[in-house]
């Protein structure tokens, strides 16, 4: 049976939490819209795993995806895995994370987890991602936010560590354009990039589909 459209309503709750976080997989053929709470938290151990994908994936403004753990954070994959090369999850063509959406993979006592946002086409990110290490031990997690063709980064990400090393935010579309707030067509604003550097080690990486290096453009004025 092919599930063409999946819609997780704003008031819906999907719960796979437990002593160790469980696993939740949301997969549609054409469209998936997540608007409710998806909980795969680990209350006395590691966080679990949340996957969400479809050709067109939307994480709505009321959505909360929680793969945090008392020890280490878990993993969230939305629209694909690391650099779109994870064969365990189908890649979205378009991924949208609306303002107000929360994706959490914190480690309360140890390392932060991993969060991947991907699309083979365009990704718009306006939400909030946290993969922090909040305890006496542990390092911040790893977050990738990318669209192979185009990325619009308008949200916030934190991989801070309370007592260890901060984690990494990777931005790696084909091309990157950095400009002032409100400039049309930019990947990330100068202010958003500065803010991201406060809470993460930021890596900006580009590569074209043909294997040639991509372009990084900084606009002034």
C-alpha positions as CSV (number, residue, x, y, z in Angstrom):
1,X,0.0,0.0,0.0
2,X,1.4,3.4,-1.0
3,X,0.7,6.2,1.4
4,X,0.5,9.3,-0.8
5,X,-0.3,11.9,2.0
6,X,0.6,11.7,5.7
7,X,-0.7,14.5,8.0
8,X,0.2,14.5,11.7
9,X,-2.4,17.0,13.1
10,X,-1.4,19.9,15.4
11,X,-3.0,18.2,18.4
12,X,-1.6,14.7,17.6
13,X,0.9,12.9,19.8
14,X,3.2,10.1,18.7
15,X,4.9,8.6,21.7
16,X,7.9,6.2,21.5
17,X,9.6,7.5,24.6
18,X,10.8,5.3,27.4
19,X,13.8,4.5,29.6
20,X,15.7,4.4,26.3
21,X,14.1,6.4,23.5
22,X,12.3,4.4,20.8
23,X,12.1,4.9,17.0
24,X,9.4,6.7,15.0
25,X,9.4,6.7,11.2
26,X,7.0,8.9,9.2
27,X,7.2,8.3,5.4
28,X,4.9,9.5,2.7
29,X,5.2,9.0,-1.1
30,X,4.2,12.5,-2.2
31,X,3.6,14.6,0.9
32,X,4.1,14.5,4.7
33,X,3.0,17.3,7.0
34,X,4.0,17.0,10.7
35,X,2.2,19.4,13.0
36,X,2.0,17.6,16.3
37,X,4.3,16.1,18.9
38,X,6.7,13.3,18.1
39,X,8.4,12.0,21.2
40,X,11.3,9.5,21.2
41,X,13.0,10.8,24.3
42,X,14.9,8.5,26.7
43,X,14.1,9.3,30.3
44,X,16.9,7.3,31.9
45,X,19.1,6.5,28.9
46,X,19.9,7.6,25.4
47,X,17.5,9.4,23.1
48,X,15.8,7.6,20.3
49,X,15.4,8.1,16.6
50,X,12.9,10.1,14.5
51,X,12.7,9.9,10.7
52,X,10.3,12.0,8.6
53,X,10.4,12.1,4.8
54,X,8.3,12.4,1.7
55,X,8.8,14.0,-1.7
56,X,7.5,17.2,-0.1
57,X,8.1,17.3,3.7
58,X,6.8,20.1,6.0
59,X,7.5,20.3,9.7
60,X,4.8,22.7,10.8
61,X,5.0,25.7,13.2
62,X,3.3,23.7,15.9
63,X,5.5,20.6,15.6
64,X,7.8,19.2,18.2
65,X,10.2,16.4,17.4
66,X,12.0,15.2,20.6
67,X,14.8,12.7,20.5
68,X,16.6,13.9,23.7
69,X,18.1,11.6,26.3
70,X,19.0,11.7,29.9
71,X,22.4,10.4,28.8
72,X,23.1,11.1,25.1
73,X,20.9,12.7,22.6
74,X,19.4,10.7,19.8
75,X,19.0,11.3,16.1
76,X,16.5,13.2,13.9
77,X,16.5,12.9,10.2
78,X,14.1,15.1,8.2
79,X,14.1,14.8,4.5
80,X,17.2,12.6,4.4
81,X,20.5,11.8,6.2
82,X,24.0,13.1,6.2
83,X,24.6,15.0,2.9
84,X,21.8,13.1,1.3
85,X,23.8,9.9,1.2
86,X,22.0,7.8,3.9
87,X,20.5,4.8,2.2
88,X,18.3,4.1,5.3
89,X,16.0,7.0,4.5
90,X,14.6,8.3,1.2
91,X,15.5,11.9,0.3
92,X,12.9,14.6,0.1
93,X,12.8,16.9,-2.9
94,X,11.6,19.8,-0.9
95,X,11.9,20.2,2.9
96,X,10.3,23.0,4.9
97,X,10.7,23.6,8.7
98,X,8.4,26.4,9.6
99,X,9.0,29.1,12.2
100,X,7.9,27.7,15.6
101,X,8.9,24.1,14.9
102,X,11.2,22.5,17.5
103,X,13.7,19.7,16.8
104,X,15.4,18.5,20.0
105,X,18.3,16.0,20.4
106,X,19.8,17.2,23.7
107,X,21.9,15.1,26.0
108,X,21.1,15.9,29.6
109,X,24.2,14.3,31.1
110,X,26.4,13.5,28.1
111,X,26.8,14.3,24.4
112,X,24.2,16.1,22.3
113,X,22.7,14.1,19.4
114,X,22.5,14.5,15.7
115,X,20.0,16.3,13.5
116,X,19.9,16.2,9.7
117,X,17.7,18.4,7.5
118,X,18.0,17.6,3.8
119,X,16.4,17.9,0.4
120,X,17.6,17.0,-3.1
121,X,16.0,20.2,-4.2
122,X,15.2,23.1,-1.8
123,X,15.2,23.4,2.0
124,X,13.7,26.2,3.9
125,X,14.6,26.3,7.6
126,X,12.8,28.7,9.9
127,X,12.5,26.6,13.1
128,X,14.7,25.8,16.1
129,X,17.1,22.9,16.5
130,X,18.9,22.0,19.8
131,X,21.5,19.3,20.1
132,X,23.1,20.5,23.2
133,X,25.2,18.8,25.9
134,X,23.6,20.1,29.1
135,X,25.4,18.2,31.9
136,X,28.7,18.0,33.6
137,X,30.1,15.8,30.8
138,X,29.8,15.6,27.0
139,X,30.2,17.6,23.9
140,X,27.6,19.3,21.7
141,X,26.0,17.4,18.9
142,X,26.1,17.6,15.1
143,X,23.5,19.4,13.0
144,X,23.3,19.6,9.2
145,X,20.9,22.0,7.5
146,X,21.0,21.8,3.7
147,X,19.3,21.7,0.4
148,X,21.2,20.3,-2.5
149,X,19.9,22.9,-4.9
150,X,19.0,25.8,-2.6
151,X,19.0,26.5,1.2
152,X,17.2,29.3,3.0
153,X,18.4,29.4,6.6
154,X,16.2,31.6,8.8
155,X,16.0,29.7,12.1
156,X,18.3,29.0,15.1
157,X,20.5,26.1,15.9
158,X,22.4,25.4,19.2
159,X,25.0,22.6,19.8
160,X,26.4,24.3,22.9
161,X,28.0,22.2,25.6
162,X,27.8,23.3,29.2
163,X,31.2,21.8,30.1
164,X,32.7,20.3,27.0
165,X,33.3,21.3,23.4
166,X,30.5,22.9,21.4
167,X,29.2,20.9,18.5
168,X,29.0,21.6,14.7
169,X,26.5,23.2,12.4
170,X,27.1,22.2,8.7
171,X,25.6,24.2,5.9
172,X,26.3,22.6,2.6
173,X,24.1,23.4,-0.4
174,X,25.5,23.7,-3.9
175,X,26.1,27.4,-3.6
176,X,26.0,29.8,-0.6
177,X,25.0,33.4,-0.7
178,X,25.5,35.5,2.5
179,X,23.8,38.9,2.6
180,X,22.0,41.4,4.8
181,X,18.6,40.6,6.4
182,X,15.8,41.0,3.8
183,X,18.0,40.5,0.7
184,X,16.2,38.2,-1.7
185,X,17.7,34.9,-2.6
186,X,20.3,34.6,0.1
187,X,21.2,31.4,1.9
188,X,21.8,33.0,5.3
189,X,21.9,36.6,6.5
190,X,25.1,38.0,8.0
191,X,23.2,38.4,11.4
192,X,22.0,34.9,11.4
193,X,25.5,33.6,10.6
194,X,27.0,35.6,13.5
195,X,24.3,34.3,15.8
196,X,25.0,30.7,14.7
197,X,28.7,31.2,15.5
198,X,27.9,32.0,19.1
199,X,26.2,28.6,19.6
200,X,28.0,26.3,17.2
201,X,31.2,25.7,15.3
202,X,29.9,26.6,11.8
203,X,31.1,24.9,8.6
204,X,30.0,26.3,5.3
205,X,30.7,23.8,2.5
206,X,29.7,23.9,-1.2
207,X,29.9,21.5,-4.1
208,X,28.1,21.4,-7.4
209,X,26.2,18.3,-8.6
210,X,28.9,17.7,-11.2
211,X,31.6,17.5,-8.6
212,X,33.1,20.9,-9.2
213,X,33.4,23.3,-6.3
214,X,30.4,25.4,-5.6
215,X,30.4,29.2,-5.0
216,X,30.3,31.2,-1.8
217,X,29.2,34.8,-2.4
218,X,29.1,37.6,0.2
219,X,27.0,40.5,-0.7
220,X,27.7,44.0,0.7
221,X,25.3,46.8,1.2
